[in-house]
Amino acid sequence: MRSRHVAMSLAEFRLLPRDPGWKYEYLDGMAHVTPRARFATVQVGVRSRPLDPPLPLRRVTRADQEELVAAYVAAFADSVEYCDVAPEEVSRSARENIQAFCAGGRGEVLPSSCVAIEEAPAHPVGVVAGAALVTRARDGRPLLDMLFVRPRWQRRGLATDLVSWSLGELLTHGETMLRSRYHLANEPSRAWHHRFGFTPEPDPSARAGQESQEARRRRGPSRHVP
């Protein structure tokens, strides 16, 4: 994916619809539209969901590492998260992120992490068609750290099945909530999270502000001493 740089008048630029995930700038007769580093944090309740996956699902193992890297690159090569990034940099980032995940560097790896496997004679462990990688965040809550599906398996319900499988595992371990994050400019991810049932996580700063207001009401009006 590439940023958009389009020649237009200032009047036309002002009429462009604005998406909160993108930055809009105008310079020398050109509109420059680039992604912002803005993410939404959402959550969904843990419960059992029906499963009808098009491929076998199983837990992630260390033997999957190379296949996870390949699937990550295939899924994210043309995504907004890597807008304007060279292919070799996407590959480097994929390897670093998957290695960090497998080593526990992104949080404790939970057994609810799973992969969808496509059988292939040249791959003893099979080809990873998609993965839902779940970690325990610093606050102790489960986090859908990474979710990706190879392009040829996208829009076939595989992401939904992967996360539904993960929710089933989380349920057996007594978890009640799964958090996730997505880039605001990633429209397919935003739409999928909404369809699956993820809702915005309560804003801690808003809660703190509300609690502060309640505390002020309990104290009564302040007094000013000249």
N, CA, C and O of each residue as an XYZ file, in Angstrom:
904
protein
N       0.837     -1.183      0.000
C       0.000      0.000      0.000
C       0.878      1.241      0.000
O       1.939      1.276      0.623
N       0.409      2.257     -0.713
C       1.163      3.488     -0.815
C       0.298      4.671     -0.378
O      -0.922      4.659     -0.540
N       0.950      5.686      0.177
C       0.241      6.922      0.488
C      -0.289      7.535     -0.802
O       0.199      7.240     -1.893
N      -1.294      8.392     -0.659
C      -1.906      9.012     -1.830
C      -1.391     10.451     -1.972
O      -1.403     11.226     -1.016
N      -0.942     10.786     -3.176
C      -0.455     12.121     -3.485
C      -1.135     12.531     -4.791
O      -0.752     12.074     -5.868
N      -2.148     13.397     -4.687
C      -3.019     13.687     -5.816
C      -3.082     15.186     -6.067
O      -3.284     15.978     -5.146
N      -2.906     15.558     -7.328
C      -3.031     16.973     -7.698
C      -4.499     17.381     -7.652
O      -5.353     16.698     -8.218
N      -4.795     18.495     -6.980
C      -6.161     19.015     -6.895
C      -6.121     20.443     -6.378
O      -5.105     20.915     -5.868
N      -7.240     21.109     -6.523
C      -7.328     22.471     -6.014
C      -7.550     22.444     -4.505
O      -7.948     21.427     -3.938
N      -7.287     23.575     -3.873
C      -7.514     23.669     -2.428
C      -8.988     23.477     -2.107
O      -9.329     22.877     -1.087
N      -9.871     23.986     -2.977
C     -11.318     23.811     -2.762
C     -11.681     22.334     -2.797
O     -12.481     21.873     -1.982
N     -11.103     21.588     -3.730
C     -11.364     20.149     -3.809
C     -10.824     19.440     -2.576
O     -11.458     18.535     -2.033
N      -9.630     19.872     -2.141
C      -9.035     19.251     -0.961
C      -9.935     19.412      0.258
O     -10.101     18.476      1.040
N     -10.506     20.581      0.416
C     -11.358     20.843      1.573
C     -12.631     20.012      1.561
O     -13.267     19.838      2.601
N     -13.007     19.496      0.395
C     -14.221     18.682      0.290
C     -13.950     17.187      0.482
O     -14.884     16.387      0.522
N     -12.676     16.811      0.601
C     -12.365     15.388      0.781
C     -12.980     14.863      2.077
O     -12.895     15.529      3.108
N     -13.601     13.678      2.042
C     -14.064     13.077      3.306
C     -12.869     12.712      4.165
O     -11.839     12.278      3.648
N     -12.998     12.882      5.465
C     -11.886     12.641      6.385
C     -12.096     11.349      7.157
O     -13.156     11.121      7.739
N     -11.073     10.511      7.153
C     -11.055      9.281      7.930
C     -10.069      9.494      9.069
O      -8.945      9.930      8.821
N     -10.456      9.196     10.333
C      -9.559      9.472     11.461
C      -8.243      8.708     11.422
O      -7.300      9.072     12.123
N      -8.164      7.660     10.619
C      -6.930      6.898     10.541
C      -5.899      7.497      9.587
O      -4.770      7.014      9.504
N      -6.294      8.556      8.862
C      -5.395      9.132      7.858
C      -5.109     10.598      8.159
O      -5.937     11.294      8.747
N      -3.941     11.055      7.753
C      -3.544     12.452      7.890
C      -3.674     13.125      6.527
O      -3.219     12.584      5.519
N      -4.293     14.305      6.496
C      -4.559     15.017      5.248
C      -3.771     16.333      5.250
O      -3.941     17.174      6.133
N      -2.920     16.488      4.255
C      -2.112     17.697      4.137
C      -2.196     18.212      2.700
O      -2.378     17.445      1.755
N      -2.059     19.531      2.563
C      -2.126     20.148      1.228
C      -0.900     21.032      1.035
O      -0.611     21.897      1.862
N      -0.180     20.806     -0.067
C       1.046     21.559     -0.317
C       1.307     21.654     -1.817
O       1.353     20.640     -2.513
N       1.475     22.864     -2.299
C       1.849     23.107     -3.699
C       0.912     22.421     -4.687
O       1.350     21.780     -5.642
N      -0.381     22.570     -4.436
C      -1.359     22.018     -5.369
C      -1.548     20.518     -5.289
O      -2.152     19.922     -6.182
N      -1.043     19.897     -4.235
C      -1.148     18.441     -4.077
C      -1.770     18.093     -2.732
O      -1.462     18.702     -1.708
N      -2.649     17.104     -2.760
C      -3.167     16.531     -1.521
C      -2.289     15.345     -1.151
O      -2.027     14.476     -1.982
N      -1.834     15.311      0.100
C      -0.989     14.226      0.592
C      -1.745     13.521      1.717
O      -1.996     14.100      2.774
N      -2.100     12.268      1.469
C      -2.895     11.503      2.433
C      -2.055     10.319      2.898
O      -1.750      9.417      2.119
N      -1.689     10.333      4.169
C      -0.819      9.305      4.734
C      -1.440      8.748      6.015
O      -2.192      9.452      6.689
N      -1.139      7.501      6.360
C      -1.741      6.920      7.576
C      -1.188      7.533      8.851
O       0.001      7.839      8.943
N      -2.060      7.707      9.828
C      -1.644      8.128     11.157
C      -1.331      6.891     11.996
O      -1.859      5.812     11.728
N      -0.493      7.037     12.989
C      -0.211      5.938     13.924
C      -1.265      5.973     15.029
O      -0.964      6.276     16.184
N      -2.502      5.657     14.653
C      -3.604      5.695     15.610
C      -4.296      4.336     15.635
O      -4.576      3.748     14.591
N      -4.565      3.850     16.844
C      -5.137      2.516     17.009
C      -6.364      2.578     17.907
O      -6.492      3.454     18.764
N      -7.255      1.631     17.688
C      -8.425      1.479     18.557
C      -8.215      0.242     19.417
O      -7.768     -0.793     18.922
N      -8.533      0.345     20.691
C      -8.479     -0.794     21.601
C      -9.904     -1.248     21.880
O     -10.744     -0.461     22.316
N     -10.165     -2.523     21.624
C     -11.522     -3.055     21.742
C     -11.498     -4.336     22.565
O     -10.432     -4.883     22.846
N     -12.672     -4.808     22.947
C     -12.762     -6.023     23.757
C     -14.023     -6.791     23.403
O     -14.991     -6.236     22.882
N     -13.985     -8.087     23.701
C     -15.150     -8.942     23.471
C     -15.234     -9.945     24.612
O     -14.213    -10.422     25.106
N     -16.438    -10.257     25.021
C     -16.631    -11.225     26.083
C     -16.263    -12.630     25.636
O     -16.497    -13.010     24.489
N     -15.687    -13.396     26.550
C     -15.288    -14.772     26.251
C     -16.491    -15.690     26.414
O     -17.077    -15.765     27.494
N     -16.857    -16.385     25.350
C     -17.947    -17.354     25.394
C     -17.745    -18.359     24.268
O     -16.973    -18.126     23.338
N     -18.445    -19.466     24.369
C     -18.353    -20.499     23.338
C     -19.052    -20.024     22.068
O     -20.142    -19.453     22.127
N     -18.424    -20.261     20.926
C     -18.994    -19.874     19.637
C     -18.960    -21.063     18.683
O     -18.081    -21.918     18.791
N     -19.912    -21.125     17.747
C     -19.917    -22.235     16.783
C     -18.699    -22.169     15.869
O     -18.211    -21.088     15.540
N     -18.224    -23.324     15.472
C     -17.047    -23.411     14.607
C     -17.359    -24.259     13.385
O     -17.943    -25.336     13.499
N     -16.968    -23.771     12.221
C     -17.074    -24.547     10.988
C     -15.916    -24.150     10.080
O     -16.129    -23.625      8.987
N     -14.669    -24.406     10.545
C     -13.502    -23.902      9.812
C     -13.281    -24.632      8.490
O     -13.525    -25.835      8.393
N     -12.816    -23.899      7.466
C     -12.516    -24.542      6.180
C     -11.212    -25.324      6.211
O     -10.927    -26.093      5.293
N     -10.405    -25.129      7.279
C      -9.135    -25.823      7.442
C      -9.004    -26.308      8.879
O      -9.649    -25.756      9.771
N      -8.184    -27.327      9.123
C      -7.955    -27.772     10.505
C      -7.303    -26.676     11.344
O      -6.432    -25.949     10.867
N      -7.736    -26.571     12.598
C      -7.160    -25.619     13.538
C      -6.455    -26.377     14.654
O      -6.901    -27.451     15.058
N      -5.375    -25.829     15.144
C      -4.662    -26.432     16.269
C      -3.847    -25.366     16.984
O      -3.711    -24.241     16.503
N      -3.304    -25.740     18.147
C      -2.464    -24.812     18.902
C      -1.158    -24.516     18.159
O      -0.655    -25.332     17.387
N      -0.643    -23.349     18.417
C       0.654    -22.963     17.867
C       1.764    -23.745     18.562
O       1.698    -23.984     19.768
N       2.779    -24.142     17.803
C       3.973    -24.769     18.365
C       5.203    -24.017     17.863
O       5.119    -23.250     16.904
N       6.336    -24.238     18.509
C       7.573    -23.579     18.072
C       7.968    -23.995     16.663
O       8.640    -23.241     15.959
N       7.555    -25.194     16.242
C       7.876    -25.655     14.895
C       7.176    -24.830     13.822
O       7.525    -24.920     12.645
N       6.187    -24.026     14.220
C       5.440    -23.209     13.258
C       6.119    -21.882     12.948
O       5.627    -21.127     12.109
N       7.236    -21.577     13.602
C       7.782    -20.224     13.546
C       8.028    -19.736     12.119
O       7.593    -18.641     11.761
N       8.722    -20.533     11.296
C       9.022    -20.099      9.938
C       7.754    -19.916      9.115
O       7.647    -18.971      8.334
N       6.802    -20.814      9.287
C       5.541    -20.691      8.560
C       4.743    -19.480      9.028
O       4.045    -18.848      8.235
N       4.844    -19.159     10.310
C       4.175    -17.960     10.824
C       4.758    -16.703     10.187
O       4.025    -15.777      9.840
N       6.077    -16.676     10.037
C       6.726    -15.534      9.389
C       6.220    -15.381      7.957
O       5.881    -14.279      7.526
N       6.172    -16.489      7.227
C       5.732    -16.443      5.830
C       4.280    -15.985      5.715
O       3.942    -15.190      4.838
N       3.428    -16.489      6.599
C       2.020    -16.094      6.559
C       1.853    -14.626      6.935
O       1.027    -13.924      6.352
N       2.631    -14.165      7.901
C       2.605    -12.753      8.322
C       2.957    -11.851      7.139
O       2.260    -10.874      6.867
N       4.034    -12.183      6.442
C       4.465    -11.375      5.301
C       3.379    -11.349      4.228
O       3.063    -10.290      3.686
N       2.816    -12.505      3.927
C       1.776    -12.578      2.902
C       0.557    -11.740      3.283
O      -0.042    -11.080      2.434
N       0.198    -11.772      4.565
C      -1.006    -11.071      5.013
C      -0.817     -9.567      5.090
O      -1.730     -8.806      4.768
N       0.380     -9.128      5.520
C       0.591     -7.706      5.796
C       1.370     -6.955      4.717
O       1.568     -5.746      4.837
N       1.810     -7.641      3.676
C       2.668     -7.008      2.669
C       2.033     -5.774      2.050
O       2.738     -4.825      1.708
N       0.710     -5.771      1.901
C       0.031     -4.645      1.257
C      -0.964     -3.985      2.210
O      -1.982     -3.446      1.776
N      -0.669     -4.030      3.497
C      -1.597     -3.467      4.480
C      -1.178     -2.063      4.883
O      -0.045     -1.644      4.649
N      -2.115     -1.344      5.496
C      -1.845      0.040      5.892
C      -0.763      0.115      6.968
O      -0.053      1.116      7.065
N      -0.635     -0.945      7.779
C       0.397     -0.940      8.818
C       1.801     -0.808      8.228
O       2.711     -0.309      8.890
N       1.975     -1.256      6.984
C       3.283     -1.174      6.327
C       3.207     -0.290      5.083
O       3.890     -0.542      4.090
N       2.381      0.735      5.146
C       2.249      1.676      4.034
C       3.605      2.321      3.725
O       4.272      2.832      4.624
N       4.004      2.293      2.458
C       5.257      2.905      1.969
C       6.513      2.195      2.474
O       7.613      2.731      2.339
N       6.371      1.014      3.046
C       7.527      0.270      3.571
C       8.006     -0.725      2.511
O       7.195     -1.400      1.878
N       9.312     -0.812      2.322
C       9.898     -1.713      1.333
C       9.662     -3.173      1.740
O       9.613     -3.477      2.932
N       9.516     -4.083      0.762
C       9.249     -5.493      1.056
C      10.263     -6.123      2.010
O       9.890     -6.914      2.877
N      11.532     -5.783      1.857
C      12.543     -6.384      2.744
C      12.349     -5.931      4.193
O      12.664     -6.672      5.124
N      11.834     -4.722      4.381
C      11.572     -4.235      5.730
C      10.361     -4.937      6.335
O      10.321     -5.188      7.539
N       9.374     -5.252      5.499
C       8.216     -6.014      5.974
C       8.671     -7.393      6.444
O       8.246     -7.865      7.498
N       9.533     -8.036      5.665
C      10.049     -9.352      6.033
C      10.846     -9.294      7.330
O      10.710    -10.169      8.185
N      11.675     -8.271      7.478
C      12.464     -8.128      8.704
C      11.549     -7.933      9.907
O      11.748     -8.551     10.953
N      10.551     -7.078      9.757
C       9.612     -6.829     10.843
C       8.833     -8.088     11.196
O       8.595     -8.369     12.371
N       8.437     -8.845     10.174
C       7.699    -10.088     10.416
C       8.528    -11.052     11.259
O       8.031    -11.629     12.226
N       9.784    -11.220     10.886
C      10.645    -12.151     11.627
C      10.848    -11.684     13.063
O      10.792    -12.492     13.991
N      11.084    -10.391     13.253
C      11.285     -9.871     14.606
C      10.040    -10.060     15.466
O      10.138    -10.467     16.624
N       8.877     -9.768     14.903
C       7.643     -9.878     15.677
C       7.299    -11.324     16.024
O       6.879    -11.616     17.144
N       7.477    -12.222     15.067
C       7.152    -13.630     15.333
C       8.164    -14.237     16.305
O       7.783    -14.992     17.200
N       9.439    -13.917     16.141
C      10.435    -14.427     17.076
C      10.173    -13.910     18.490
O      10.279    -14.656     19.463
N       9.830    -12.633     18.592
C       9.530    -12.058     19.910
C       8.307    -12.735     20.521
O       8.285    -13.014     21.720
N       7.299    -12.996     19.709
C       6.118    -13.686     20.220
C       6.478    -15.067     20.747
O       6.123    -15.415     21.873
N       7.177    -15.851     19.944
C       7.507    -17.222     20.326
C       8.393    -17.267     21.568
O       8.335    -18.227     22.338
N       9.213    -16.232     21.766
C      10.117    -16.184     22.924
C       9.459    -15.561     24.150
O      10.088    -15.457     25.202
N       8.215    -15.153     24.027
C       7.527    -14.526     25.153
C       7.867    -13.065     25.334
O       7.539    -12.468     26.359
N       8.531    -12.477     24.334
C       8.921    -11.086     24.450
C       7.779    -10.101     24.269
O       7.920     -8.922     24.593
N       6.657    -10.570     23.757
C       5.489     -9.701     23.584
C       4.436     -9.980     24.653
O       3.315     -9.476     24.581
N       4.804    -10.784     25.639
C       3.881    -11.204     26.687
C       3.823    -12.718     26.738
O       4.209    -13.401     25.789
N       3.341    -13.229     27.847
C       3.223    -14.680     27.996
C       2.360    -15.265     26.878
O       1.236    -14.818     26.648
N       2.900    -16.268     26.187
C       2.148    -16.920     25.115
C       1.083    -17.815     25.737
O       1.401    -18.705     26.526
N      -0.160    -17.586     25.388
C      -1.255    -18.370     25.953
C      -1.601    -19.551     25.051
O      -1.463    -19.459     23.831
N      -2.052    -20.666     25.643
C      -2.393    -21.848     24.850
C      -3.602    -21.644     23.950
O      -3.959    -22.530     23.173
N      -4.224    -20.493     24.051
C      -5.346    -20.172     23.161
C      -4.851    -19.655     21.812
O      -5.660    -19.359     20.932
N      -3.535    -19.542     21.638
C      -2.979    -19.175     20.331
C      -3.127    -20.343     19.376
O      -2.805    -21.480     19.722
N      -3.616    -20.065     18.169
C      -3.873    -21.181     17.254
C      -3.537    -20.815     15.813
O      -3.397    -19.645     15.458
N      -3.414    -21.854     15.002
C      -3.137    -21.692     13.575
C      -4.116    -22.536     12.777
O      -4.641    -23.539     13.261
N      -4.351    -22.105     11.541
C      -5.094    -22.901     10.563
C      -4.074    -23.493      9.609
O      -3.214    -22.780      9.091
N      -4.168    -24.791      9.376
C      -3.136    -25.493      8.609
C      -3.682    -26.001      7.281
O      -4.697    -26.695      7.222
N      -2.973    -25.628      6.220
C      -3.271    -26.112      4.879
C      -2.245    -27.184      4.528
O      -1.046    -26.907      4.519
N      -2.685    -28.368      4.245
C      -1.759    -29.460      3.959
C      -0.997    -29.205      2.666
O      -1.559    -28.740      1.674
N       0.307    -29.522      2.699
C       1.169    -29.368      1.519
C       2.278    -30.400      1.611
O       2.947    -30.483      2.641
N       2.498    -31.196      0.555
C       3.505    -32.268      0.598
C       4.901    -31.781      0.954
O       5.651    -32.502      1.612
N       5.268    -30.574      0.534
C       6.625    -30.080      0.769
C       6.799    -29.483      2.159
O       7.903    -29.078      2.522
N       5.734    -29.421      2.933
C       5.800    -28.823      4.274
C       5.334    -29.848      5.305
O       4.134    -30.097      5.424
N       6.263    -30.446      6.052
C       5.902    -31.491      7.021
C       4.861    -31.046      8.039
O       3.984    -31.829      8.404
N       4.942    -29.791      8.506
C       3.975    -29.320      9.501
C       2.789    -28.633      8.839
O       1.882    -28.163      9.525
N       2.790    -28.571      7.504
C       1.713    -27.912      6.797
C       1.983    -26.432      6.637
O       2.857    -25.877      7.303
N       1.232    -25.792      5.753
C       1.353    -24.358      5.509
C       0.392    -23.621      6.433
O      -0.798    -23.934      6.477
N       0.905    -22.652      7.164
C       0.047    -21.838      8.023
C      -0.748    -20.886      7.140
O      -0.189    -19.992      6.504
N      -2.057    -21.092      7.111
C      -2.933    -20.227      6.312
C      -3.369    -18.999      7.097
O      -3.722    -17.974      6.514
N      -3.345    -19.106      8.422
C      -3.741    -17.982      9.268
C      -3.425    -18.297     10.712
O      -3.210    -19.453     11.076
N      -3.398    -17.260     11.533
C      -3.062    -17.457     12.948
C      -3.739    -16.412     13.811
O      -3.917    -15.264     13.405
N      -4.111    -16.831     15.005
C      -4.577    -15.931     16.068
C      -3.614    -16.129     17.230
O      -3.640    -17.170     17.887
N      -2.767    -15.139     17.486
C      -1.719    -15.257     18.490
C      -2.107    -14.442     19.712
O      -2.244    -13.221     19.641
N      -2.281    -15.127     20.828
C      -2.826    -14.512     22.040
C      -1.761    -14.498     23.133
O      -1.119    -15.511     23.408
N      -1.589    -13.345     23.744
C      -0.632    -13.204     24.838
C      -1.352    -12.665     26.075
O      -2.492    -12.205     26.011
N      -0.643    -12.741     27.199
C      -1.153    -12.096     28.405
C      -0.435    -10.760     28.556
O       0.788    -10.715     28.693
N      -1.198     -9.681     28.529
C      -0.620     -8.343     28.596
C      -0.084     -8.060     29.997
O      -0.288     -8.846     30.923
N       0.592     -6.943     30.137
C       1.186     -6.596     31.424
C       0.137     -6.433     32.520
O       0.420     -6.647     33.698
N      -1.072     -6.055     32.123
C      -2.117     -5.895     33.140
C      -2.784     -7.225     33.490
O      -3.734     -7.260     34.271
N      -2.283     -8.321     32.911
C      -2.789     -9.653     33.243
C      -3.922    -10.136     32.368
O      -4.369    -11.274     32.515
N      -4.400     -9.297     31.456
C      -5.538     -9.680     30.637
C      -5.100    -10.267     29.300
O      -4.066     -9.867     28.765
N      -5.869    -11.213     28.746
C      -5.540    -11.776     27.434
C      -5.673    -10.721     26.343
O      -6.593     -9.904     26.354
N      -4.736    -10.759     25.401
C      -4.717     -9.820     24.291
C      -4.542    -10.584     22.986
O      -3.654    -11.427     22.864
N      -5.397    -10.282     22.012
C      -5.218    -10.825     20.665
C      -4.083    -10.028     20.030
O      -4.307     -9.013     19.371
N      -2.872    -10.506     20.239
C      -1.677     -9.761     19.877
C      -1.530     -9.633     18.374
O      -1.214     -8.556     17.869
N      -1.757    -10.726     17.653
C      -1.670    -10.712     16.192
C      -2.736    -11.627     15.606
O      -2.997    -12.714     16.121
N      -3.339    -11.168     14.528
C      -4.318    -11.957     13.783
C      -4.048    -11.720     12.304
O      -4.116    -10.585     11.833
N      -3.745    -12.776     11.576
C      -3.502    -12.608     10.152
C      -3.893    -13.864      9.383
O      -3.835    -14.978      9.904
N      -4.291    -13.656      8.132
C      -4.732    -14.729      7.244
C      -4.132    -14.476      5.873
O      -4.155    -13.349      5.377
N      -3.596    -15.518      5.262
C      -3.043    -15.368      3.914
C      -4.139    -14.884      2.953
O      -5.300    -15.261      3.106
N      -3.779    -14.053      1.966
C      -4.785    -13.474      1.069
C      -5.732    -14.486      0.438
O      -6.923    -14.203      0.305
N      -5.235    -15.668      0.044
C      -6.122    -16.610     -0.640
C      -7.177    -17.207      0.289
O      -8.145    -17.810     -0.177
N      -6.995    -17.041      1.605
C      -7.979    -17.543      2.558
C      -8.771    -16.426      3.228
O      -9.582    -16.686      4.116
N      -8.544    -15.208      2.815
C      -9.295    -14.102      3.402
C     -10.729    -14.065      2.878
O     -11.018    -14.543      1.781
N     -11.622    -13.486      3.684
C     -13.046    -13.359      3.360
C     -13.727    -14.721      3.204
O     -14.688    -14.869      2.448
N     -13.210    -15.703      3.931
C     -13.824    -17.041      3.919
C     -14.152    -17.496      5.336
O     -14.395    -18.679      5.574
N     -14.158    -16.554      6.273
C     -14.537    -16.860      7.642
C     -13.432    -17.441      8.494
O     -13.673    -17.840      9.633
N     -12.206    -17.496      7.956
C     -11.132    -18.156      8.700
C     -10.724    -17.350      9.934
O     -10.487    -17.929     10.994
N     -10.642    -16.040      9.813
C     -10.286    -15.221     10.978
C     -11.303    -15.402     12.094
O     -10.937    -15.492     13.266
N     -12.569    -15.454     11.735
C     -13.630    -15.656     12.733
C     -13.481    -17.003     13.418
O     -13.643    -17.104     14.634
N     -13.171    -18.044     12.643
C     -12.993    -19.373     13.236
C     -11.767    -19.418     14.140
O     -11.806    -20.029     15.208
N     -10.685    -18.779     13.722
C      -9.468    -18.766     14.538
C      -9.729    -18.121     15.895
O      -9.358    -18.678     16.928
N     -10.359    -16.959     15.899
C     -10.595    -16.260     17.158
C     -11.668    -16.974     17.983
O     -11.603    -16.979     19.212
N     -12.648    -17.572     17.315
C     -13.660    -18.349     18.049
C     -13.003    -19.535     18.756
O     -13.357    -19.852     19.892
N     -12.051    -20.190     18.092
C     -11.310    -21.296     18.716
C     -10.552    -20.784     19.940
O     -10.550    -21.421     20.993
N      -9.910    -19.629     19.786
C      -9.162    -19.044     20.897
C     -10.079    -18.714     22.068
O      -9.709    -18.924     23.223
N     -11.264    -18.205     21.781
C     -12.211    -17.891     22.852
C     -12.611    -19.149     23.607
O     -12.740    -19.124     24.831
N     -12.809    -20.254     22.883
C     -13.148    -21.515     23.541
C     -12.068    -21.958     24.507
O     -12.366    -22.436     25.602
N     -10.801    -21.799     24.104
C      -9.700    -22.148     24.988
C      -9.630    -21.212     26.188
O      -9.397    -21.657     27.312
N      -9.829    -19.935     25.956
C      -9.825    -18.975     27.063
C     -10.937    -19.285     28.062
O     -10.763    -19.128     29.271
N     -12.072    -19.722     27.547
C     -13.206    -20.055     28.419
C     -12.845    -21.192     29.361
O     -13.205    -21.162     30.538
N     -12.137    -22.193     28.853
C     -11.764    -23.335     29.699
C     -10.782    -22.941     30.792
O     -10.648    -23.644     31.793
N     -10.092    -21.812     30.601
C      -9.136    -21.343     31.602
C      -9.722    -20.232     32.476
O      -8.999    -19.570     33.219
N     -11.027    -20.039     32.378
C     -11.705    -19.099     33.267
C     -11.575    -17.634     32.899
O     -11.901    -16.766     33.709
N     -11.105    -17.338     31.691
C     -10.999    -15.937     31.278
C     -12.378    -15.400     30.889
O     -13.251    -16.158     30.465
N     -12.562    -14.112     31.033
C     -13.871    -13.512     30.749
C     -13.853    -12.481     29.633
O     -14.905    -12.137     29.094
N     -12.669    -11.979     29.277
C     -12.608    -10.909     28.282
C     -11.342    -11.032     27.442
O     -10.271    -11.359     27.954
N     -11.482    -10.766     26.150
C     -10.332    -10.744     25.241
C     -10.240     -9.350     24.635
O     -11.219     -8.829     24.100
N      -9.054     -8.750     24.723
C      -8.819     -7.430     24.141
C      -8.135     -7.580     22.790
O      -7.516     -8.603     22.498
N      -8.259     -6.538     21.974
C      -7.586     -6.508     20.679
C      -7.333     -5.056     20.309
O      -7.915     -4.145     20.897
N      -6.456     -4.846     19.326
C      -6.171     -3.502     18.821
C      -6.122     -3.570     17.302
O      -5.693     -4.572     16.730
N      -6.568     -2.490     16.650
C      -6.437     -2.424     15.199
C      -6.129     -0.991     14.781
O      -6.496     -0.034     15.462
N      -5.452     -0.868     13.656
C      -5.115      0.437     13.096
C      -6.394      1.079     12.570
O      -7.162      0.438     11.852
N      -6.623      2.333     12.921
C      -7.861      3.002     12.525
C      -8.023      3.092     11.009
O      -9.146      3.167     10.510
N      -6.915      3.085     10.276
C      -7.011      3.173      8.820
C      -7.175      1.812      8.148
O      -7.354      1.744      6.932
N      -7.116      0.735      8.917
C      -7.276     -0.609      8.354
C      -8.766     -0.937      8.319
O      -9.303     -1.523      9.259
N      -9.423     -0.556      7.237
C     -10.874     -0.706      7.149
C     -11.339     -2.157      7.244
O     -12.316     -2.423      7.944
N     -10.679     -3.121      6.565
C     -11.116     -4.518      6.709
C     -11.021     -5.014      8.147
O     -11.914     -5.717      8.621
N      -9.940     -4.652      8.848
C      -9.791     -5.080     10.243
C     -10.845     -4.421     11.115
O     -11.437     -5.069     11.978
N     -11.081     -3.136     10.893
C     -12.090     -2.418     11.665
C     -13.468     -3.060     11.472
O     -14.202     -3.261     12.439
N     -13.819     -3.380     10.213
C     -15.118     -3.988      9.923
C     -15.218     -5.381     10.533
O     -16.262     -5.758     11.066
N     -14.121     -6.151     10.451
C     -14.171     -7.510     11.016
C     -14.367     -7.461     12.528
O     -15.194     -8.202     13.059
N     -13.638     -6.620     13.221
C     -13.791     -6.516     14.676
C     -15.231     -6.159     15.051
O     -15.786     -6.694     16.011
N     -15.817     -5.255     14.284
C     -17.199     -4.855     14.566
C     -18.152     -6.028     14.352
O     -19.024     -6.283     15.182
N     -17.985     -6.741     13.237
C     -18.869     -7.884     12.952
C     -18.723     -8.966     14.010
O     -19.707     -9.596     14.396
N     -17.509     -9.184     14.478
C     -17.282    -10.256     15.442
C     -17.917     -9.949     16.794
O     -18.238    -10.858     17.560
N     -18.092     -8.674     17.078
C     -18.699     -8.290     18.343
C     -17.797     -7.523     19.287
O     -18.177     -7.258     20.428
N     -16.609     -7.163     18.830
C     -15.722     -6.345     19.656
C     -16.344     -4.957     19.839
O     -16.930     -4.404     18.909
N     -16.213     -4.414     21.021
C     -16.709     -3.080     21.324
C     -15.578     -2.246     21.924
O     -14.630     -2.805     22.475
N     -15.662     -0.921     21.825
C     -14.578     -0.073     22.360
C     -14.360     -0.321     23.843
O     -15.310     -0.434     24.618
N     -13.100     -0.402     24.219
C     -12.758     -0.562     25.628
C     -13.018      0.760     26.345
O     -12.716      1.819     25.796
N     -13.571      0.725     27.558
C     -13.774      1.968     28.302
C     -12.477      2.747     28.437
O     -11.420      2.171     28.694
N     -12.565      4.054     28.262
C     -11.392      4.918     28.328
C     -11.016      5.177     29.785
O     -11.788      5.797     30.517
N      -9.827      4.707     30.225
C      -9.432      4.916     31.627
C      -9.400      6.383     32.022
O      -9.747      6.729     33.151
N      -8.984      7.254     31.095
C      -8.913      8.682     31.426
C     -10.305      9.254     31.627
O     -10.505     10.137     32.461
N     -11.284      8.741     30.848
C     -12.656      9.211     31.017
C     -13.195      8.772     32.366
O     -13.889      9.527     33.048
N     -12.860      7.512     32.752
C     -13.321      7.029     34.054
C     -12.673      7.830     35.180
O     -13.311      8.161     36.179
N     -11.365      8.136     34.988
C     -10.669      8.904     36.021
C     -11.280     10.292     36.146
O     -11.435     10.816     37.249
N     -11.631     10.894     34.984
C     -12.252     12.204     35.017
C     -13.598     12.179     35.697
O     -13.944     13.087     36.453
N     -14.376     11.108     35.417
C     -15.677     10.975     36.056
C     -15.527     10.809     37.563
O     -16.258     11.421     38.342
N     -14.553      9.958     37.973
C     -14.333      9.760     39.401
C     -13.905     11.055     40.065
O     -14.302     11.334     41.197
N     -13.086     11.862     39.363
C     -12.642     13.121     39.923
C     -13.815     14.073     40.129
O     -13.896     14.755     41.150
N     -14.722     14.116     39.154
C     -15.904     14.967     39.280
C     -16.766     14.522     40.451
O     -17.277     15.346     41.209
N     -16.925     13.182     40.594
C     -17.725     12.676     41.715
C     -17.078     13.038     43.048
O     -17.771     13.369     44.010
N     -15.747     12.975     43.102
C     -15.045     13.334     44.337
C     -15.259     14.803     44.667
O     -15.442     15.167     45.828
N     -15.235     15.659     43.624
C     -15.455     17.084     43.870
C     -16.868     17.351     44.374
O     -17.085     18.214     45.225
N     -17.825     16.596     43.835
C     -19.205     16.788     44.296
C     -19.333     16.386     45.763
O     -20.040     17.031     46.537
N     -18.625     15.288     46.140
C     -18.707     14.851     47.539
C     -18.076     15.884     48.475
O     -18.552     16.087     49.592
N     -16.993     16.542     48.012
C     -16.333     17.538     48.843
C     -17.140     18.823     48.960
O     -16.971     19.585     49.912
N     -18.018     19.061     47.989
C     -18.759     20.315     47.988
C     -17.969     21.404     47.285
O     -16.854     21.156     46.827
N     -18.534     22.623     47.190
C     -17.856     23.706     46.485
C     -16.561     24.100     47.164
O     -16.470     24.116     48.391
N     -15.557     24.418     46.355
C     -14.276     24.860     46.916
C     -14.414     26.280     47.471
O     -15.306     27.038     47.088
N     -13.511     26.607     48.373
C     -13.547     27.948     48.985
C     -12.304     28.707     48.569
O     -11.206     28.153     48.526
N     -12.488     29.966     48.268
C     -11.354     30.804     47.896
C     -11.087     31.814     49.001
O     -11.964     32.598     49.364
N      -9.870     31.790     49.531
C      -9.495     32.705     50.620
C      -8.605     33.785     50.025
O      -7.497     33.481     49.585
N      -9.059     35.052     49.996
C      -8.228     36.104     49.400
C      -7.000     36.373     50.239
O      -6.188     37.229     49.887
